Amino acid sequence: MSIDWAALGSVFGVSLVVTVALVGLFTLGIAGLSRQERAAAEGGSAGLAVTGAYACFAACAAAVAYGIYLIVA
């Protein structure tokens, strides 16, 4: 039995990049929602921040759904 180290390293690298990107996207969504709360406390409106936050959460959900699709298919 032999291990294809190049393939293993490739899988590790792609997994690391996708994980960091997904966590960063989710963090942007949380930051957008916190801006909405801050703007509401100050009496302003932050419609763009909320829209961006929901877009980030939707992209996270789509990435997770695609990953599940790849595993199941």
Predicted model as a PDB file, atoms N, CA, C, CB and O in Angstrom, pLDDT in the B-factor column:
MODEL        1                                                                  
ATOM      1  N   MET A   1       0.846  -1.177   0.000  1.00 81.00           N  
ATOM      2  CA  MET A   1       0.000   0.000   0.000  1.00 81.00           C  
ATOM      3  C   MET A   1       0.892   1.240   0.000  1.00 81.00           C  
ATOM      4  CB  MET A   1      -0.963  -0.002   1.223  1.00 81.00           C  
ATOM      5  O   MET A   1       1.822   1.353   0.798  1.00 81.00           O  
ATOM      6  N   SER A   2       0.593   2.162  -0.905  1.00 89.00           N  
ATOM      7  CA  SER A   2       1.380   3.387  -0.964  1.00 89.00           C  
ATOM      8  C   SER A   2       0.438   4.593  -0.875  1.00 89.00           C  
ATOM      9  CB  SER A   2       2.230   3.439  -2.272  1.00 89.00           C  
ATOM     10  O   SER A   2      -0.726   4.541  -1.271  1.00 89.00           O  
ATOM     11  N   ILE A   3       0.982   5.645  -0.352  1.00 90.00           N  
ATOM     12  CA  ILE A   3       0.203   6.875  -0.178  1.00 90.00           C  
ATOM     13  C   ILE A   3       0.630   7.872  -1.244  1.00 90.00           C  
ATOM     14  CB  ILE A   3       0.394   7.475   1.255  1.00 90.00           C  
ATOM     15  O   ILE A   3       1.821   8.117  -1.438  1.00 90.00           O  
ATOM     16  N   ASP A   4      -0.348   8.444  -1.928  1.00 91.00           N  
ATOM     17  CA  ASP A   4      -0.075   9.489  -2.907  1.00 91.00           C  
ATOM     18  C   ASP A   4      -0.005  10.818  -2.157  1.00 91.00           C  
ATOM     19  CB  ASP A   4      -1.173   9.523  -4.038  1.00 91.00           C  
ATOM     20  O   ASP A   4      -1.017  11.480  -1.928  1.00 91.00           O  
ATOM     21  N   TRP A   5       1.221  11.188  -1.784  1.00 93.00           N  
ATOM     22  CA  TRP A   5       1.413  12.365  -0.941  1.00 93.00           C  
ATOM     23  C   TRP A   5       0.998  13.651  -1.644  1.00 93.00           C  
ATOM     24  CB  TRP A   5       2.861  12.462  -0.511  1.00 93.00           C  
ATOM     25  O   TRP A   5       0.537  14.590  -0.994  1.00 93.00           O  
ATOM     26  N   ALA A   6       1.155  13.705  -2.955  1.00 94.00           N  
ATOM     27  CA  ALA A   6       0.762  14.909  -3.694  1.00 94.00           C  
ATOM     28  C   ALA A   6      -0.750  15.103  -3.633  1.00 94.00           C  
ATOM     29  CB  ALA A   6       1.230  14.822  -5.162  1.00 94.00           C  
ATOM     30  O   ALA A   6      -1.229  16.220  -3.437  1.00 94.00           O  
ATOM     31  N   ALA A   7      -1.495  14.023  -3.801  1.00 94.00           N  
ATOM     32  CA  ALA A   7      -2.954  14.111  -3.730  1.00 94.00           C  
ATOM     33  C   ALA A   7      -3.405  14.450  -2.317  1.00 94.00           C  
ATOM     34  CB  ALA A   7      -3.598  12.794  -4.189  1.00 94.00           C  
ATOM     35  O   ALA A   7      -4.334  15.236  -2.132  1.00 94.00           O  
ATOM     36  N   LEU A   8      -2.758  13.865  -1.328  1.00 94.00           N  
ATOM     37  CA  LEU A   8      -3.106  14.155   0.065  1.00 94.00           C  
ATOM     38  C   LEU A   8      -2.831  15.620   0.401  1.00 94.00           C  
ATOM     39  CB  LEU A   8      -2.319  13.237   1.017  1.00 94.00           C  
ATOM     40  O   LEU A   8      -3.641  16.273   1.059  1.00 94.00           O  
ATOM     41  N   GLY A   9      -1.696  16.128  -0.048  1.00 96.00           N  
ATOM     42  CA  GLY A   9      -1.375  17.533   0.171  1.00 96.00           C  
ATOM     43  C   GLY A   9      -2.333  18.463  -0.556  1.00 96.00           C  
ATOM     44  O   GLY A   9      -2.688  19.521  -0.037  1.00 96.00           O  
ATOM     45  N   SER A  10      -2.747  18.080  -1.738  1.00 96.00           N  
ATOM     46  CA  SER A  10      -3.708  18.872  -2.495  1.00 96.00           C  
ATOM     47  C   SER A  10      -5.055  18.937  -1.783  1.00 96.00           C  
ATOM     48  CB  SER A  10      -3.883  18.293  -3.896  1.00 96.00           C  
ATOM     49  O   SER A  10      -5.662  20.005  -1.691  1.00 96.00           O  
ATOM     50  N   VAL A  11      -5.514  17.814  -1.288  1.00 94.00           N  
ATOM     51  CA  VAL A  11      -6.784  17.777  -0.549  1.00 94.00           C  
ATOM     52  C   VAL A  11      -6.672  18.608   0.726  1.00 94.00           C  
ATOM     53  CB  VAL A  11      -7.180  16.315  -0.207  1.00 94.00           C  
ATOM     54  O   VAL A  11      -7.602  19.334   1.077  1.00 94.00           O  
ATOM     55  N   PHE A  12      -5.546  18.506   1.414  1.00 96.00           N  
ATOM     56  CA  PHE A  12      -5.343  19.292   2.630  1.00 96.00           C  
ATOM     57  C   PHE A  12      -5.357  20.785   2.324  1.00 96.00           C  
ATOM     58  CB  PHE A  12      -4.022  18.906   3.303  1.00 96.00           C  
ATOM     59  O   PHE A  12      -6.001  21.559   3.033  1.00 96.00           O  
ATOM     60  N   GLY A  13      -4.654  21.189   1.278  1.00 97.00           N  
ATOM     61  CA  GLY A  13      -4.572  22.600   0.914  1.00 97.00           C  
ATOM     62  C   GLY A  13      -5.919  23.183   0.515  1.00 97.00           C  
ATOM     63  O   GLY A  13      -6.279  24.275   0.955  1.00 97.00           O  
ATOM     64  N   VAL A  14      -6.659  22.466  -0.310  1.00 94.00           N  
ATOM     65  CA  VAL A  14      -7.975  22.940  -0.730  1.00 94.00           C  
ATOM     66  C   VAL A  14      -8.922  22.998   0.459  1.00 94.00           C  
ATOM     67  CB  VAL A  14      -8.554  22.034  -1.828  1.00 94.00           C  
ATOM     68  O   VAL A  14      -9.690  23.951   0.592  1.00 94.00           O  
ATOM     69  N   SER A  15      -8.877  22.001   1.315  1.00 94.00           N  
ATOM     70  CA  SER A  15      -9.739  21.997   2.496  1.00 94.00           C  
ATOM     71  C   SER A  15      -9.425  23.172   3.415  1.00 94.00           C  
ATOM     72  CB  SER A  15      -9.587  20.681   3.260  1.00 94.00           C  
ATOM     73  O   SER A  15     -10.339  23.799   3.950  1.00 94.00           O  
ATOM     74  N   LEU A  16      -8.157  23.472   3.600  1.00 96.00           N  
ATOM     75  CA  LEU A  16      -7.758  24.582   4.451  1.00 96.00           C  
ATOM     76  C   LEU A  16      -8.239  25.920   3.888  1.00 96.00           C  
ATOM     77  CB  LEU A  16      -6.244  24.597   4.615  1.00 96.00           C  
ATOM     78  O   LEU A  16      -8.770  26.752   4.625  1.00 96.00           O  
ATOM     79  N   VAL A  17      -8.051  26.125   2.585  1.00 96.00           N  
ATOM     80  CA  VAL A  17      -8.459  27.380   1.953  1.00 96.00           C  
ATOM     81  C   VAL A  17      -9.972  27.551   2.006  1.00 96.00           C  
ATOM     82  CB  VAL A  17      -7.974  27.430   0.500  1.00 96.00           C  
ATOM     83  O   VAL A  17     -10.461  28.635   2.321  1.00 96.00           O  
ATOM     84  N   VAL A  18     -10.713  26.495   1.704  1.00 94.00           N  
ATOM     85  CA  VAL A  18     -12.174  26.579   1.720  1.00 94.00           C  
ATOM     86  C   VAL A  18     -12.682  26.810   3.139  1.00 94.00           C  
ATOM     87  CB  VAL A  18     -12.797  25.299   1.133  1.00 94.00           C  
ATOM     88  O   VAL A  18     -13.628  27.573   3.335  1.00 94.00           O  
ATOM     89  N   THR A  19     -12.082  26.173   4.115  1.00 95.00           N  
ATOM     90  CA  THR A  19     -12.508  26.358   5.500  1.00 95.00           C  
ATOM     91  C   THR A  19     -12.277  27.796   5.961  1.00 95.00           C  
ATOM     92  CB  THR A  19     -11.763  25.386   6.420  1.00 95.00           C  
ATOM     93  O   THR A  19     -13.154  28.396   6.581  1.00 95.00           O  
ATOM     94  N   VAL A  20     -11.120  28.340   5.665  1.00 97.00           N  
ATOM     95  CA  VAL A  20     -10.818  29.721   6.056  1.00 97.00           C  
ATOM     96  C   VAL A  20     -11.755  30.690   5.341  1.00 97.00           C  
ATOM     97  CB  VAL A  20      -9.344  30.068   5.741  1.00 97.00           C  
ATOM     98  O   VAL A  20     -12.229  31.649   5.949  1.00 97.00           O  
ATOM     99  N   ALA A  21     -12.028  30.454   4.067  1.00 96.00           N  
ATOM    100  CA  ALA A  21     -12.929  31.326   3.313  1.00 96.00           C  
ATOM    101  C   ALA A  21     -14.349  31.265   3.872  1.00 96.00           C  
ATOM    102  CB  ALA A  21     -12.930  30.937   1.829  1.00 96.00           C  
ATOM    103  O   ALA A  21     -15.014  32.295   3.988  1.00 96.00           O  
ATOM    104  N   LEU A  22     -14.814  30.074   4.215  1.00 96.00           N  
ATOM    105  CA  LEU A  22     -16.169  29.920   4.739  1.00 96.00           C  
ATOM    106  C   LEU A  22     -16.314  30.574   6.108  1.00 96.00           C  
ATOM    107  CB  LEU A  22     -16.537  28.444   4.826  1.00 96.00           C  
ATOM    108  O   LEU A  22     -17.326  31.218   6.382  1.00 96.00           O  
ATOM    109  N   VAL A  23     -15.325  30.415   6.957  1.00 97.00           N  
ATOM    110  CA  VAL A  23     -15.366  31.069   8.275  1.00 97.00           C  
ATOM    111  C   VAL A  23     -15.298  32.587   8.112  1.00 97.00           C  
ATOM    112  CB  VAL A  23     -14.196  30.571   9.174  1.00 97.00           C  
ATOM    113  O   VAL A  23     -15.999  33.313   8.817  1.00 97.00           O  
ATOM    114  N   GLY A  24     -14.475  33.070   7.202  1.00 96.00           N  
ATOM    115  CA  GLY A  24     -14.393  34.504   6.943  1.00 96.00           C  
ATOM    116  C   GLY A  24     -15.705  35.064   6.414  1.00 96.00           C  
ATOM    117  O   GLY A  24     -16.109  36.161   6.798  1.00 96.00           O  
ATOM    118  N   LEU A  25     -16.368  34.327   5.544  1.00 96.00           N  
ATOM    119  CA  LEU A  25     -17.659  34.758   5.008  1.00 96.00           C  
ATOM    120  C   LEU A  25     -18.714  34.821   6.102  1.00 96.00           C  
ATOM    121  CB  LEU A  25     -18.116  33.816   3.895  1.00 96.00           C  
ATOM    122  O   LEU A  25     -19.503  35.764   6.155  1.00 96.00           O  
ATOM    123  N   PHE A  26     -18.728  33.827   6.966  1.00 97.00           N  
ATOM    124  CA  PHE A  26     -19.684  33.827   8.076  1.00 97.00           C  
ATOM    125  C   PHE A  26     -19.396  34.986   9.032  1.00 97.00           C  
ATOM    126  CB  PHE A  26     -19.632  32.482   8.835  1.00 97.00           C  
ATOM    127  O   PHE A  26     -20.319  35.608   9.558  1.00 97.00           O  
ATOM    128  N   THR A  27     -18.121  35.269   9.251  1.00 96.00           N  
ATOM    129  CA  THR A  27     -17.742  36.389  10.112  1.00 96.00           C  
ATOM    130  C   THR A  27     -18.203  37.721   9.523  1.00 96.00           C  
ATOM    131  CB  THR A  27     -16.225  36.407  10.324  1.00 96.00           C  
ATOM    132  O   THR A  27     -18.648  38.603  10.257  1.00 96.00           O  
ATOM    133  N   LEU A  28     -18.098  37.866   8.216  1.00 94.00           N  
ATOM    134  CA  LEU A  28     -18.603  39.081   7.570  1.00 94.00           C  
ATOM    135  C   LEU A  28     -20.114  39.221   7.761  1.00 94.00           C  
ATOM    136  CB  LEU A  28     -18.261  39.071   6.070  1.00 94.00           C  
ATOM    137  O   LEU A  28     -20.618  40.329   7.941  1.00 94.00           O  
ATOM    138  N   GLY A  29     -20.829  38.107   7.722  1.00 94.00           N  
ATOM    139  CA  GLY A  29     -22.266  38.145   7.962  1.00 94.00           C  
ATOM    140  C   GLY A  29     -22.595  38.592   9.371  1.00 94.00           C  
ATOM    141  O   GLY A  29     -23.510  39.389   9.575  1.00 94.00           O  
ATOM    142  N   ILE A  30     -21.866  38.091  10.331  1.00 94.00           N  
ATOM    143  CA  ILE A  30     -22.091  38.491  11.719  1.00 94.00           C  
ATOM    144  C   ILE A  30     -21.743  39.973  11.911  1.00 94.00           C  
ATOM    145  CB  ILE A  30     -21.253  37.610  12.681  1.00 94.00           C  
ATOM    146  O   ILE A  30     -22.444  40.688  12.628  1.00 94.00           O  
ATOM    147  N   ALA A  31     -20.676  40.427  11.279  1.00 91.00           N  
ATOM    148  CA  ALA A  31     -20.304  41.840  11.382  1.00 91.00           C  
ATOM    149  C   ALA A  31     -21.374  42.738  10.769  1.00 91.00           C  
ATOM    150  CB  ALA A  31     -18.955  42.090  10.697  1.00 91.00           C  
ATOM    151  O   ALA A  31     -21.651  43.819  11.288  1.00 91.00           O  
ATOM    152  N   GLY A  32     -21.973  42.295   9.672  1.00 89.00           N  
ATOM    153  CA  GLY A  32     -23.047  43.066   9.057  1.00 89.00           C  
ATOM    154  C   GLY A  32     -24.259  43.179   9.955  1.00 89.00           C  
ATOM    155  O   GLY A  32     -24.880  44.238  10.039  1.00 89.00           O  
ATOM    156  N   LEU A  33     -24.595  42.093  10.626  1.00 89.00           N  
ATOM    157  CA  LEU A  33     -25.738  42.142  11.546  1.00 89.00           C  
ATOM    158  C   LEU A  33     -25.429  43.010  12.762  1.00 89.00           C  
ATOM    159  CB  LEU A  33     -26.123  40.725  11.998  1.00 89.00           C  
ATOM    160  O   LEU A  33     -26.324  43.674  13.285  1.00 89.00           O  
ATOM    161  N   SER A  34     -24.198  43.016  13.213  1.00 88.00           N  
ATOM    162  CA  SER A  34     -23.867  43.864  14.358  1.00 88.00           C  
ATOM    163  C   SER A  34     -23.905  45.340  13.966  1.00 88.00           C  
ATOM    164  CB  SER A  34     -22.480  43.498  14.917  1.00 88.00           C  
ATOM    165  O   SER A  34     -24.244  46.190  14.789  1.00 88.00           O  
ATOM    166  N   ARG A  35     -23.561  45.648  12.720  1.00 85.00           N  
ATOM    167  CA  ARG A  35     -23.684  47.030  12.253  1.00 85.00           C  
ATOM    168  C   ARG A  35     -25.140  47.469  12.224  1.00 85.00           C  
ATOM    169  CB  ARG A  35     -23.062  47.183  10.862  1.00 85.00           C  
ATOM    170  O   ARG A  35     -25.453  48.625  12.509  1.00 85.00           O  
ATOM    171  N   GLN A  36     -26.027  46.543  11.879  1.00 82.00           N  
ATOM    172  CA  GLN A  36     -27.453  46.874  11.867  1.00 82.00           C  
ATOM    173  C   GLN A  36     -27.929  47.205  13.277  1.00 82.00           C  
ATOM    174  CB  GLN A  36     -28.280  45.708  11.282  1.00 82.00           C  
ATOM    175  O   GLN A  36     -28.683  48.157  13.473  1.00 82.00           O  
ATOM    176  N   GLU A  37     -27.494  46.429  14.246  1.00 78.00           N  
ATOM    177  CA  GLU A  37     -27.881  46.690  15.630  1.00 78.00           C  
ATOM    178  C   GLU A  37     -27.309  48.018  16.110  1.00 78.00           C  
ATOM    179  CB  GLU A  37     -27.413  45.551  16.543  1.00 78.00           C  
ATOM    180  O   GLU A  37     -27.989  48.765  16.813  1.00 78.00           O  
ATOM    181  N   ARG A  38     -26.070  48.319  15.739  1.00 79.00           N  
ATOM    182  CA  ARG A  38     -25.447  49.575  16.137  1.00 79.00           C  
ATOM    183  C   ARG A  38     -26.169  50.767  15.493  1.00 79.00           C  
ATOM    184  CB  ARG A  38     -23.956  49.577  15.750  1.00 79.00           C  
ATOM    185  O   ARG A  38     -26.386  51.791  16.141  1.00 79.00           O  
ATOM    186  N   ALA A  39     -26.536  50.625  14.217  1.00 75.00           N  
ATOM    187  CA  ALA A  39     -27.237  51.713  13.529  1.00 75.00           C  
ATOM    188  C   ALA A  39     -28.630  51.920  14.116  1.00 75.00           C  
ATOM    189  CB  ALA A  39     -27.337  51.420  12.022  1.00 75.00           C  
ATOM    190  O   ALA A  39     -29.093  53.056  14.223  1.00 75.00           O  
ATOM    191  N   ALA A  40     -29.300  50.835  14.496  1.00 73.00           N  
ATOM    192  CA  ALA A  40     -30.621  50.966  15.103  1.00 73.00           C  
ATOM    193  C   ALA A  40     -30.520  51.653  16.459  1.00 73.00           C  
ATOM    194  CB  ALA A  40     -31.286  49.588  15.251  1.00 73.00           C  
ATOM    195  O   ALA A  40     -31.413  52.415  16.829  1.00 73.00           O  
ATOM    196  N   ALA A  41     -29.459  51.399  17.200  1.00 77.00           N  
ATOM    197  CA  ALA A  41     -29.281  52.030  18.508  1.00 77.00           C  
ATOM    198  C   ALA A  41     -29.003  53.532  18.359  1.00 77.00           C  
ATOM    199  CB  ALA A  41     -28.131  51.349  19.276  1.00 77.00           C  
ATOM    200  O   ALA A  41     -29.376  54.332  19.217  1.00 77.00           O  
ATOM    201  N   GLU A  42     -28.346  53.893  17.261  1.00 76.00           N  
ATOM    202  CA  GLU A  42     -28.039  55.300  17.030  1.00 76.00           C  
ATOM    203  C   GLU A  42     -29.148  56.020  16.268  1.00 76.00           C  
ATOM    204  CB  GLU A  42     -26.737  55.425  16.272  1.00 76.00           C  
ATOM    205  O   GLU A  42     -29.058  57.226  16.040  1.00 76.00           O  
ATOM    206  N   GLY A  43     -30.188  55.296  15.875  1.00 71.00           N  
ATOM    207  CA  GLY A  43     -31.309  55.911  15.175  1.00 71.00           C  
ATOM    208  C   GLY A  43     -31.152  55.954  13.666  1.00 71.00           C  
ATOM    209  O   GLY A  43     -31.917  56.648  12.997  1.00 71.00           O  
ATOM    210  N   GLY A  44     -30.203  55.248  13.118  1.00 69.00           N  
ATOM    211  CA  GLY A  44     -29.967  55.244  11.675  1.00 69.00           C  
ATOM    212  C   GLY A  44     -30.509  53.986  11.015  1.00 69.00           C  
ATOM    213  O   GLY A  44     -31.237  53.204  11.627  1.00 69.00           O  
ATOM    214  N   SER A  45     -30.136  53.809   9.748  1.00 72.00           N  
ATOM    215  CA  SER A  45     -30.551  52.635   8.990  1.00 72.00           C  
ATOM    216  C   SER A  45     -29.318  51.992   8.375  1.00 72.00           C  
ATOM    217  CB  SER A  45     -31.591  53.009   7.894  1.00 72.00           C  
ATOM    218  O   SER A  45     -28.402  52.685   7.933  1.00 72.00           O  
ATOM    219  N   ALA A  46     -29.299  50.689   8.347  1.00 77.00           N  
ATOM    220  CA  ALA A  46     -28.165  49.959   7.781  1.00 77.00           C  
ATOM    221  C   ALA A  46     -28.682  48.852   6.868  1.00 77.00           C  
ATOM    222  CB  ALA A  46     -27.264  49.368   8.904  1.00 77.00           C  
ATOM    223  O   ALA A  46     -28.367  47.678   7.061  1.00 77.00           O  
ATOM    224  N   GLY A  47     -29.473  49.234   5.881  1.00 81.00           N  
ATOM    225  CA  GLY A  47     -30.063  48.257   4.962  1.00 81.00           C  
ATOM    226  C   GLY A  47     -29.030  47.499   4.157  1.00 81.00           C  
ATOM    227  O   GLY A  47     -29.177  46.298   3.933  1.00 81.00           O  
ATOM    228  N   LEU A  48     -27.982  48.188   3.718  1.00 82.00           N  
ATOM    229  CA  LEU A  48     -26.946  47.528   2.921  1.00 82.00           C  
ATOM    230  C   LEU A  48     -26.182  46.497   3.757  1.00 82.00           C  
ATOM    231  CB  LEU A  48     -25.971  48.569   2.343  1.00 82.00           C  
ATOM    232  O   LEU A  48     -25.828  45.429   3.259  1.00 82.00           O  
ATOM    233  N   ALA A  49     -25.932  46.817   5.009  1.00 83.00           N  
ATOM    234  CA  ALA A  49     -25.220  45.880   5.890  1.00 83.00           C  
ATOM    235  C   ALA A  49     -26.042  44.618   6.114  1.00 83.00           C  
ATOM    236  CB  ALA A  49     -24.897  46.544   7.240  1.00 83.00           C  
ATOM    237  O   ALA A  49     -25.501  43.512   6.123  1.00 83.00           O  
ATOM    238  N   VAL A  50     -27.345  44.784   6.295  1.00 87.00           N  
ATOM    239  CA  VAL A  50     -28.216  43.618   6.515  1.00 87.00           C  
ATOM    240  C   VAL A  50     -28.302  42.777   5.246  1.00 87.00           C  
ATOM    241  CB  VAL A  50     -29.634  44.065   6.959  1.00 87.00           C  
ATOM    242  O   VAL A  50     -28.260  41.548   5.309  1.00 87.00           O  
ATOM    243  N   THR A  51     -28.421  43.434   4.097  1.00 90.00           N  
ATOM    244  CA  THR A  51     -28.482  42.704   2.837  1.00 90.00           C  
ATOM    245  C   THR A  51     -27.185  41.937   2.596  1.00 90.00           C  
ATOM    246  CB  THR A  51     -28.757  43.666   1.672  1.00 90.00           C  
ATOM    247  O   THR A  51     -27.211  40.784   2.164  1.00 90.00           O  
ATOM    248  N   GLY A  52     -26.064  42.573   2.874  1.00 90.00           N  
ATOM    249  CA  GLY A  52     -24.777  41.892   2.734  1.00 90.00           C  
ATOM    250  C   GLY A  52     -24.629  40.734   3.700  1.00 90.00           C  
ATOM    251  O   GLY A  52     -24.069  39.695   3.353  1.00 90.00           O  
ATOM    252  N   ALA A  53     -25.137  40.915   4.923  1.00 92.00           N  
ATOM    253  CA  ALA A  53     -25.062  39.841   5.917  1.00 92.00           C  
ATOM    254  C   ALA A  53     -25.866  38.638   5.470  1.00 92.00           C  
ATOM    255  CB  ALA A  53     -25.562  40.327   7.279  1.00 92.00           C  
ATOM    256  O   ALA A  53     -25.404  37.501   5.566  1.00 92.00           O  
ATOM    257  N   TYR A  54     -27.078  38.892   4.977  1.00 95.00           N  
ATOM    258  CA  TYR A  54     -27.903  37.773   4.502  1.00 95.00           C  
ATOM    259  C   TYR A  54     -27.295  37.106   3.277  1.00 95.00           C  
ATOM    260  CB  TYR A  54     -29.314  38.254   4.178  1.00 95.00           C  
ATOM    261  O   TYR A  54     -27.416  35.893   3.107  1.00 95.00           O  
ATOM    262  N   ALA A  55     -26.644  37.886   2.424  1.00 96.00           N  
ATOM    263  CA  ALA A  55     -25.960  37.310   1.262  1.00 96.00           C  
ATOM    264  C   ALA A  55     -24.800  36.421   1.709  1.00 96.00           C  
ATOM    265  CB  ALA A  55     -25.446  38.428   0.325  1.00 96.00           C  
ATOM    266  O   ALA A  55     -24.577  35.358   1.130  1.00 96.00           O  
ATOM    267  N   CYS A  56     -24.067  36.846   2.729  1.00 96.00           N  
ATOM    268  CA  CYS A  56     -22.967  36.032   3.260  1.00 96.00           C  
ATOM    269  C   CYS A  56     -23.494  34.729   3.846  1.00 96.00           C  
ATOM    270  CB  CYS A  56     -22.182  36.812   4.330  1.00 96.00           C  
ATOM    271  O   CYS A  56     -22.926  33.662   3.611  1.00 96.00           O  
ATOM    272  N   PHE A  57     -24.582  34.815   4.608  1.00 97.00           N  
ATOM    273  CA  PHE A  57     -25.162  33.607   5.194  1.00 97.00           C  
ATOM    274  C   PHE A  57     -25.699  32.672   4.110  1.00 97.00           C  
ATOM    275  CB  PHE A  57     -26.283  33.975   6.176  1.00 97.00           C  
ATOM    276  O   PHE A  57     -25.578  31.453   4.226  1.00 97.00           O  
ATOM    277  N   ALA A  58     -26.288  33.235   3.066  1.00 97.00           N  
ATOM    278  CA  ALA A  58     -26.789  32.409   1.962  1.00 97.00           C  
ATOM    279  C   ALA A  58     -25.636  31.716   1.239  1.00 97.00           C  
ATOM    280  CB  ALA A  58     -27.600  33.267   0.969  1.00 97.00           C  
ATOM    281  O   ALA A  58     -25.756  30.553   0.853  1.00 97.00           O  
ATOM    282  N   ALA A  59     -24.519  32.426   1.054  1.00 96.00           N  
ATOM    283  CA  ALA A  59     -23.354  31.816   0.403  1.00 96.00           C  
ATOM    284  C   ALA A  59     -22.777  30.697   1.269  1.00 96.00           C  
ATOM    285  CB  ALA A  59     -22.272  32.882   0.119  1.00 96.00           C  
ATOM    286  O   ALA A  59     -22.339  29.672   0.747  1.00 96.00           O  
ATOM    287  N   CYS A  60     -22.776  30.889   2.587  1.00 96.00           N  
ATOM    288  CA  CYS A  60     -22.314  29.829   3.490  1.00 96.00           C  
ATOM    289  C   CYS A  60     -23.212  28.605   3.388  1.00 96.00           C  
ATOM    290  CB  CYS A  60     -22.273  30.335   4.943  1.00 96.00           C  
ATOM    291  O   CYS A  60     -22.731  27.475   3.302  1.00 96.00           O  
ATOM    292  N   ALA A  61     -24.513  28.837   3.397  1.00 96.00           N  
ATOM    293  CA  ALA A  61     -25.462  27.719   3.294  1.00 96.00           C  
ATOM    294  C   ALA A  61     -25.302  27.005   1.953  1.00 96.00           C  
ATOM    295  CB  ALA A  61     -26.919  28.221   3.461  1.00 96.00           C  
ATOM    296  O   ALA A  61     -25.380  25.777   1.896  1.00 96.00           O  
ATOM    297  N   ALA A  62     -25.081  27.753   0.880  1.00 96.00           N  
ATOM    298  CA  ALA A  62     -24.890  27.139  -0.434  1.00 96.00           C  
ATOM    299  C   ALA A  62     -23.610  26.309  -0.471  1.00 96.00           C  
ATOM    300  CB  ALA A  62     -24.851  28.215  -1.526  1.00 96.00           C  
ATOM    301  O   ALA A  62     -23.594  25.228  -1.060  1.00 96.00           O  
ATOM    302  N   ALA A  63     -22.541  26.797   0.148  1.00 95.00           N  
ATOM    303  CA  ALA A  63     -21.284  26.046   0.176  1.00 95.00           C  
ATOM    304  C   ALA A  63     -21.436  24.754   0.973  1.00 95.00           C  
ATOM    305  CB  ALA A  63     -20.159  26.905   0.773  1.00 95.00           C  
ATOM    306  O   ALA A  63     -20.921  23.710   0.573  1.00 95.00           O  
ATOM    307  N   VAL A  64     -22.138  24.824   2.093  1.00 94.00           N  
ATOM    308  CA  VAL A  64     -22.364  23.620   2.898  1.00 94.00           C  
ATOM    309  C   VAL A  64     -23.236  22.637   2.139  1.00 94.00           C  
ATOM    310  CB  VAL A  64     -23.016  23.977   4.248  1.00 94.00           C  
ATOM    311  O   VAL A  64     -22.962  21.437   2.148  1.00 94.00           O  
ATOM    312  N   ALA A  65     -24.287  23.126   1.478  1.00 96.00           N  
ATOM    313  CA  ALA A  65     -25.162  22.248   0.700  1.00 96.00           C  
ATOM    314  C   ALA A  65     -24.399  21.589  -0.453  1.00 96.00           C  
ATOM    315  CB  ALA A  65     -26.364  23.041   0.155  1.00 96.00           C  
ATOM    316  O   ALA A  65     -24.611  20.415  -0.755  1.00 96.00           O  
ATOM    317  N   TYR A  66     -23.517  22.349  -1.088  1.00 94.00           N  
ATOM    318  CA  TYR A  66     -22.714  21.785  -2.172  1.00 94.00           C  
ATOM    319  C   TYR A  66     -21.755  20.717  -1.643  1.00 94.00           C  
ATOM    320  CB  TYR A  66     -21.928  22.896  -2.888  1.00 94.00           C  
ATOM    321  O   TYR A  66     -21.555  19.687  -2.288  1.00 94.00           O  
ATOM    322  N   GLY A  67     -21.169  20.957  -0.484  1.00 92.00           N  
ATOM    323  CA  GLY A  67     -20.300  19.955   0.116  1.00 92.00           C  
ATOM    324  C   GLY A  67     -21.033  18.674   0.449  1.00 92.00           C  
ATOM    325  O   GLY A  67     -20.518  17.578   0.230  1.00 92.00           O  
ATOM    326  N   ILE A  68     -22.246  18.816   0.982  1.00 95.00           N  
ATOM    327  CA  ILE A  68     -23.053  17.626   1.280  1.00 95.00           C  
ATOM    328  C   ILE A  68     -23.417  16.900  -0.010  1.00 95.00           C  
ATOM    329  CB  ILE A  68     -24.337  18.012   2.058  1.00 95.00           C  
ATOM    330  O   ILE A  68     -23.409  15.670  -0.058  1.00 95.00           O  
ATOM    331  N   TYR A  69     -23.739  17.666  -1.062  1.00 96.00           N  
ATOM    332  CA  TYR A  69     -24.046  17.072  -2.354  1.00 96.00           C  
ATOM    333  C   TYR A  69     -22.856  16.268  -2.881  1.00 96.00           C  
ATOM    334  CB  TYR A  69     -24.441  18.160  -3.359  1.00 96.00           C  
ATOM    335  O   TYR A  69     -23.025  15.167  -3.405  1.00 96.00           O  
ATOM    336  N   LEU A  70     -21.647  16.830  -2.736  1.00 92.00           N  
ATOM    337  CA  LEU A  70     -20.454  16.114  -3.205  1.00 92.00           C  
ATOM    338  C   LEU A  70     -20.224  14.827  -2.424  1.00 92.00           C  
ATOM    339  CB  LEU A  70     -19.223  17.009  -3.094  1.00 92.00           C  
ATOM    340  O   LEU A  70     -19.766  13.833  -2.987  1.00 92.00           O  
ATOM    341  N   ILE A  71     -20.536  14.840  -1.145  1.00 93.00           N  
ATOM    342  CA  ILE A  71     -20.329  13.639  -0.328  1.00 93.00           C  
ATOM    343  C   ILE A  71     -21.355  12.576  -0.673  1.00 93.00           C  
ATOM    344  CB  ILE A  71     -20.403  13.978   1.168  1.00 93.00           C  
ATOM    345  O   ILE A  71     -21.014  11.399  -0.788  1.00 93.00           O  
ATOM    346  N   VAL A  72     -22.616  12.979  -0.839  1.00 96.00           N  
ATOM    347  CA  VAL A  72     -23.694  12.019  -1.070  1.00 96.00           C  
ATOM    348  C   VAL A  72     -23.651  11.453  -2.481  1.00 96.00           C  
ATOM    349  CB  VAL A  72     -25.044  12.672  -0.817  1.00 96.00           C  
ATOM    350  O   VAL A  72     -23.896  10.264  -2.685  1.00 96.00           O  
ATOM    351  N   ALA A  73     -23.337  12.309  -3.464  1.00 85.00           N  
ATOM    352  CA  ALA A  73     -23.367  11.865  -4.869  1.00 85.00           C  
ATOM    353  C   ALA A  73     -22.221  10.997  -5.176  1.00 85.00           C  
ATOM    354  CB  ALA A  73     -23.370  13.028  -5.813  1.00 85.00           C  
ATOM    355  O   ALA A  73     -22.083  10.532  -6.307  1.00 85.00           O  
TER     356      ALA A  73                                                      
ENDMDL                                                                          
END                                                                             
